[in-house]
Amino acid sequence: MATMRGSARLFKALRPSFSQGQRRMVSTGSGSKSWRPLVLGAMSAGAGAFGVYKYAESQRSVLKDIQSMAPQPVHAANLPEAQPSVWSGGKNNALYLWIHLKPNANVKEVAKVAAKLQKYVDQVVDPKTKDEDDEVLAGVGFGPNFYKQVGGNVKQDFTFAHRKGTLGDMPSSGGDVFFHAKCNTQSKLFELAHLLMRSLPADCVDSAEDIYSFVYKNGRDLSGFIDGTENPADDESRQNVAVEPGTGGSYVITQKWIHQFNVIDNEKDKNMEAWVGRSRPDSMELSRKSITSHVARMTGGNAYNQKKKFEMVRQSMPFGTVTGGAGLFFIGYCASPDNLNFMIDRMVGAGGDGHSDDIMRLTKNVKGTYWYFPGVGELSKLA
């Protein structure tokens, strides 16, 4: 970075940081630091991002004077931190490792392995040399029975009930431990999954499935529609939606959807757009749409730009092969399971009006459940 010349020019460069109010430096959970908003109730606080500038020795005294004029950092070490996978942005690839344990498994030892997830991540990618291109952002969640067995406590019930609908069921598949990791290099995710599986106690796993996802056509679903159009975009919104206040935990839904390509490849675009409630090329919401359209089911009504009752941070991505089946691995993070129950109920007509979601004409749900991703502090206690 070129040396700044003169205090006036320096102040001009720093002014945007001042005008945004106080900000603080927080950990992304992946070992790196970034400047992000800190939410304190209805307020946002922190300090100007001085650390991003590196000035020549001759300018240090000027910088010191300018810094003295800025709001001081807010140190909020007592605020709970979420795991790295919860609200961070996406990568080119993702790992979803779904594990069922045997009834006689030593759950305490399994929990210790899970709690050391970041240690295994650091074995895959050296934290001293990593950057955004090769970093791995990972988190671990637990099923309700497992988490209770290892002494974990939650504020809200996150039991996933089997749901039946006229266009298909949403099975409750259960599970004990679930790892979600994101990286731009799939081989690193494979390495992580292999390391985790061989680190678990011997003969404790009843069944496991590792799924690797990818970015398709710059963020489209395999159906051709743009995925996650209504996802919260900025960091502050994503944290508010995904992280439970007071714990740093997150309630997570995972579902495996297998697409019906015989329908997708042959159905008219107009019909599929009516089922989704958006145009296929640009994801524009249709001004007139059925109450059974996916948009209407998720928002709670078929009015144009209907105000959403609930939100989630979606981290869903396409997966699969042409010959072995492919679709969408759906994963969403929320501060409360109420968000998840509202949306899932409305997909199968359990939301009070009896209507099912037309998007289930394009894809079939074959596996699903809820998990609790403890906050970093909660997770460390399991180690």
ZIBEL-V245151 format. One record per backbone hydrogen bond with DSSP energy under -1.0 kcal/mol. CO is the residue of the C=O (numbers start at 0). NH is the residue of the N-H. E is the energy in kcal/mol with one decimal. If there is no record, write none. Layout:
CO,NH,E  CO,NH,E
//
This chain:
5,9,-1.8  6,10,-2.8  7,11,-1.9  8,12,-1.7  9,13,-1.7  10,14,-1.6  13,16,-1.2  13,17,-1.3  14,18,-2.4  17,20,-2.1  22,46,-9.9  23,35,-1.1  25,33,-1.9  31,27,-2.0  33,25,-1.9  37,44,-1.9  39,42,-2.3  42,39,-3.1  47,49,-2.2  49,52,-2.0  55,58,-1.9  56,59,-1.2  58,62,-2.3  59,63,-2.3  60,64,-1.7  61,65,-2.1  62,66,-2.8  63,67,-1.6  65,68,-1.3  66,69,-1.3  75,78,-1.8  80,375,-3.2  82,85,-1.5  91,214,-1.0  92,182,-2.1  93,212,-2.5  94,180,-1.9  95,210,-2.3  96,178,-2.3  97,208,-2.1  98,175,-2.7  98,176,-1.7  99,205,-2.3  99,206,-1.8  101,104,-1.9  104,106,-1.4  105,109,-1.9  106,110,-2.5  107,111,-1.6  108,112,-1.6  109,113,-2.3  110,114,-2.5  113,116,-1.5  115,119,-1.4  116,120,-2.3  117,121,-2.3  119,123,-1.3  120,124,-2.5  125,128,-1.3  125,129,-1.5  130,134,-1.6  136,181,-2.2  138,179,-2.5  140,177,-2.4  141,371,-2.1  142,146,-2.6  143,147,-1.7  144,148,-2.0  145,149,-1.7  146,151,-2.8  147,150,-1.4  162,169,-3.2  164,167,-1.1  169,162,-2.0  175,142,-1.8  176,98,-2.7  177,140,-3.0  178,96,-2.7  179,138,-2.3  180,94,-3.1  181,136,-2.3  182,92,-1.8  185,189,-2.1  186,190,-2.3  187,191,-2.1  188,192,-2.5  189,193,-2.5  190,194,-2.1  191,195,-2.6  192,196,-2.4  193,197,-2.0  200,203,-1.2  203,101,-2.8  206,99,-3.1  208,97,-2.6  210,95,-2.3  215,219,-3.0  218,226,-1.8  220,223,-2.2  224,220,-3.5  227,230,-1.6  233,237,-2.3  234,238,-2.4  235,239,-2.3  236,240,-2.2  237,241,-2.3  238,242,-2.5  240,334,-2.1  243,246,-1.4  243,247,-2.2  248,243,-3.3  249,372,-3.1  250,333,-2.0  251,370,-2.5  252,331,-1.7  253,368,-1.8  254,329,-2.8  255,365,-2.7  256,327,-1.2  257,363,-2.5  258,260,-1.2  259,262,-1.3  259,263,-2.2  260,264,-2.6  262,266,-2.8  267,271,-2.0  268,272,-2.9  269,273,-1.6  270,274,-1.8  271,275,-2.2  272,276,-3.4  274,293,-2.4  275,294,-1.8  276,285,-2.3  278,282,-1.3  283,278,-2.4  289,292,-1.5  291,357,-3.0  292,296,-2.3  293,297,-2.2  294,298,-2.1  295,299,-1.8  302,305,-1.4  312,332,-2.4  316,328,-2.7  317,213,-2.0  318,326,-1.9  324,320,-1.8  325,258,-2.1  326,318,-1.8  327,256,-2.4  328,316,-1.5  329,254,-2.6  330,314,-3.1  331,252,-2.0  332,312,-2.6  333,250,-3.0  335,338,-1.1  336,340,-2.8  337,341,-2.2  338,342,-1.6  339,343,-2.7  340,344,-2.5  341,345,-1.7  342,346,-1.0  344,349,-2.8  346,356,-2.9  356,359,-1.9  357,360,-2.1  358,361,-1.7  361,259,-3.3  363,257,-3.0  366,255,-2.4  367,172,-3.3  368,253,-2.3  370,251,-2.8  371,141,-1.8  372,249,-1.6  374,378,-2.8  375,379,-2.1  378,381,-1.5  379,382,-1.1
//
